Amino acid sequence: METKKSLSYLRAKKKVETLKGFYGHLTVYILINTAMILVQANVFNSEKVDFTGLGIYVTAFFWGIGLVSHALYVFFVLNVRNNFLKRWEEKKIKQFLEEDL
């Protein structure tokens, strides 16, 4: 019984760490791309401010593709219950715990 509780705790902890990693990725994406777009649009110097060029959004677009794939992994792939993988993980964990004893 104690092993099941600790396994559940470890799984929950892994999910929280994965979510935390995604939220960190999202925060960095927003901060860095906002700064890059503002700099490339000449907001911080005396030249004309121009947000119309598509070139200033290229980094945000391609990084956004990576961010979307990270989100799909975190929110969909990890939430799909794969019983075979789950049973295999539990079997291997029990095996390693028994070998340590």
Protein Blocks (a to p, Z undefined) as FASTA:
>chain_A
ZZmmmmmmmmmmmmmmmmmmmmmmmmmmmmmmmmmmmmmnommbmbdcdfkbmklmmmmm
mmmmmmmmmmmmmmmmmmpccfklmmmmmmmmmmmmmmmZZ
